[in-house]
Each structure stands twice: as C-alpha cells, then as structure tokens.
Amino acid sequence: MRYVKPNVSVRGGTNGSQRKGRVRKRIFRWGLVLILLGVGWSLFVLAQIGSVERNPAANTDLSEPAEVGIVLGAAMWGDEPSPGLRERLEQSLKGFEAGKFKWFLLTGGLDTPTSNYTEAEGMANYLEQHGVPRDKMLLENKATSTYENLKFSQEMMMERGFTSALIITHTYHGNRALEIARALDYKDPKLSLTESKVLKPIPNTFREILAYSKWKLDQLGLALGIIG
C-alpha cells in the first residue's frame, strides 16, 4: 500500500513568524530613529551651551551699571550654600565690587520642607558674612526653577521700578537663563557667567540637557497659552 502524506497546511505558522519578524524590524527602525534624534538634540543643546559666551549679552563691560544683579539660586548644603552656589555668589561679589550693578536680587525657595533657610536667605547670609550690607539685598523666597527665578524676580523689579538686570549664574546655565529672560520680556538682559570648578562635568551636562529640553516644552506651552 502506498503511503499518502497528510495534507497539513503550515501557512498560518509561517505567516505568524513573518508578522513577528516585520514587527521586530519596525521596532528596531523606530528605536534607531529615536536614538538618532536624541543624539542630535543633545548635540544641539551642547552647541547652545558652548555658544553663550560668544553672545553679546554675556559681555558684562556695561556702559552703565545694571540696577540689580540677579543671582540664580542653587542647592543649599544644610544651612550653607553648596560649593556650586558659592561660585555664583563669588561671581556676584566680583561684579558688585566692580560696580556692575547696584542691588543684589537673590532668588530661590526652600530646597526641602525641612530646610532652615531658603536659597535666597542662605545666599544673603553668605554675602553679609562677606561684607555686603543687608539693605543692598532683595530676597525672592518662592522660586523652585529657573523660570520661576526670573519670573518672580521680574515681578519684584517691576514693583520697585527697576528695569535693568545682570543675571549671574554658571556658564552651562547661561543660555537657558537668557532665553527665559527674553521670553519674559526682560529689557536687554545681560549675563555674568562663571565656569564651575566644583561641579562634575558629565552628570551636570546631562542634567542641563534635560533641563533645557523641559524649558523648550515650557516655551511651547507659553506660546500656546497653556502656561501662564
């Protein structure tokens, strides 16, 4: 008797394998696209950070002193400014002593609910220890981001009739701070920048890439009226 092979279709199994293969390829392609976009965006942000010192706004050879020097807050270590924040404060002291601005505007809220001092208060204590009279300091004690630093500082300036500002921060932070100030319609804001010798370059740069990315989303929200 001749053996007859059963007529069993394997089409379903073959098609299933092909579909899975196509899905894997699509996932791989889209993953690669996202990685390339992420790398491209990171390089763009790094170029922005690196270009800030060539910006005319970073030239602090002012024809006349700014009314306020806005020192952007950073972390407190207990009751004392962190080493990074001290670098900004030392930069502000140099500018004040050189006559580049008339009043300090110190901005930054509480790091944690249990902190004894706001960033602004911690900065004021440090400056007072270095010979700056308290009547030369204005304190903004609510801000928790660079956007709020500059928004709330601007409100304080308007209350007192001030119009000119020198923004004091680190080099890596300068471009984002300047973009935010311009978005808030500061009148010809200027920068006074210091290069950090205490912050770790790689994690700090990565953090700034994320922060700059968030700012661009916030900027879109401002343009669309989603953010007030």
KOLSEVEX-611831 format. One line per 3 residues: number of its first residue (from 1); their letters; for each residue y, x, z of C-alpha. Coordinates in steps of 0.5 Angstrom, whole numbers, plus 2048, in hexadecimal, padded with zeros to 3 digits. Layout:
NUM> a> Y/X/Z  ...;
//
This chain:
1> mry> 800/800/800  807/803/7FE  80C/804/804;
4> vkp> 812/800/803  818/803/807  81C/7FD/80A;
7> nvs> 823/7FB/807  827/7FD/80D  82F/7FE/80C;
10> vrg> 833/803/80F  839/801/80C  83C/7FF/813;
13> gtn> 83B/805/817  83D/80A/811  844/805/811;
16> gsq> 845/806/818  844/80D/818  849/80E/812;
19> rkg> 84E/809/816  84E/80D/81C  84F/813/818;
22> rvr> 855/810/815  858/80E/81C  857/815/81F;
25> kri> 85B/818/819  860/813/81A  861/815/821;
28> frw> 861/81C/81F  866/81C/81A  86B/818/81E;
31> glv> 869/81C/824  86B/822/820  872/81F/81E;
34> lil> 874/81D/825  872/824/827  877/827/821;
37> lgv> 87C/822/823  87C/824/82A  87C/82C/828;
40> gws> 882/82A/823  886/826/828  885/82C/82D;
43> lfv> 888/831/829  88E/82D/827  88F/82C/82F;
46> laq> 88F/833/830  893/835/82A  898/830/82D;
49> igs> 898/833/834  899/83A/830  89F/838/82C;
52> ver> 8A3/835/832  8A6/83C/834  8A9/83C/82D;
55> npa> 8AC/835/82E  8B4/836/82E  8B3/831/834;
58> ant> 8B0/837/838  8B6/83B/837  8B9/83B/83E;
61> dls> 8BF/83F/83C  8C3/839/83D  8CB/838/83B;
64> epa> 8CC/835/842  8C7/833/848  8C3/82D/848;
67> evg> 8C4/828/84D  8BD/828/850  8B7/82D/850;
70> ivl> 8B1/828/850  8AB/82C/853  8A5/828/851;
73> gaa> 8A0/827/857  899/82A/857  894/82B/85C;
76> mwg> 895/82C/864  890/830/868  891/82D/86E;
79> dep> 898/82D/870  89A/832/86C  89B/833/864;
82> spg> 895/835/860  896/83C/85D  897/839/856;
85> lre> 89C/834/859  89F/83A/85D  8A0/83D/856;
88> rle> 8A4/838/853  8A8/838/85A  8AA/83F/859;
91> qsl> 8AC/83E/852  8B1/839/854  8B4/83D/859;
94> kgf> 8B5/842/854  8B8/83D/850  8BD/83A/856;
97> eag> 8BF/841/858  8C1/843/850  8C5/83D/850;
100> kfk> 8C1/839/84B  8C1/832/84F  8C5/82F/855;
103> wfl> 8C0/82B/859  8B8/82B/859  8B5/825/858;
106> ltg> 8AE/825/85B  8A8/820/858  8A1/81F/85B;
109> gld> 89E/81A/85F  898/81B/864  892/81E/862;
112> tpt> 88E/81A/866  88F/814/86B  88E/819/871;
115> sny> 893/81E/86F  898/820/874  89D/821/86E;
118> tea> 89F/81F/867  89F/824/862  8A7/824/862;
121> egm> 8A7/824/869  8A3/82B/869  8A7/82E/864;
124> any> 8AD/82C/868  8AA/82F/86E  8A9/836/86A;
127> leq> 8B0/836/867  8B3/835/86D  8AF/83B/870;
130> hgv> 8B2/83F/86A  8B9/83D/86C  8BA/837/868;
133> prd> 8BF/832/86B  8BC/82B/86C  8C2/828/869;
136> kml> 8C0/82B/863  8BA/828/862  8B8/821/860;
139> len> 8B1/81E/861  8AD/81A/85D  8A6/818/861;
142> kat> 8A2/813/85D  8A0/816/856  899/818/855;
145> sty> 899/81A/84E  89E/81E/849  8A0/817/846;
148> enl> 8A2/815/84D  8A5/81B/84F  8AA/81B/849;
151> kfs> 8AB/813/849  8AC/813/851  8B1/819/850;
154> qem> 8B5/816/84B  8B6/810/84F  8B9/814/855;
157> mme> 8BD/818/850  8C0/811/84D  8C1/80E/854;
160> rgf> 8C6/815/855  8C9/815/84E  8C5/81B/84C;
163> tsa> 8C4/81C/845  8C1/824/844  8BB/827/846;
166> lii> 8B7/82D/846  8AF/82C/847  8AC/831/84B;
169> tht> 8A4/832/84A  89F/836/847  89E/839/840;
172> yhg> 898/835/83F  89B/82F/841  8A2/82F/83E;
175> nra> 8A0/82C/837  89E/826/83A  8A3/825/83F;
178> lei> 8A8/826/83A  8A5/821/835  8A5/81C/83B;
181> ara> 8AC/81D/83D  8AE/81C/836  8AA/815/836;
184> ldy> 8AE/813/83C  8B5/815/838  8B7/81B/83C;
187> kdp> 8BD/81D/83A  8BC/824/837  8B7/826/83C;
190> kls> 8B6/82E/83D  8B0/832/840  8AF/837/844;
193> lte> 8A8/83A/844  8A4/83F/848  89D/842/846;
196> skv> 898/841/84B  894/847/84E  890/843/853;
199> lkp> 88D/83D/84F  886/83E/84C  888/83E/844;
202> ipn> 881/83B/842  881/835/846  888/834/846;
205> tfr> 889/834/83F  883/82F/83E  887/82A/844;
208> eil> 88D/82B/840  88A/829/839  887/822/83D;
211> ays> 88E/821/840  891/822/839  88C/81D/836;
214> kwk> 88E/818/83B  895/819/83A  894/817/833;
217> ldq> 891/811/834  896/80F/839  89B/811/834;
220> lgl> 898/80C/82F  898/807/835  89F/808/836;
223> alg> 8A1/807/82E  89C/800/82E  8A0/7FE/835;
226> iig> 899/7FE/839  89C/803/83E  8A3/801/841;
//
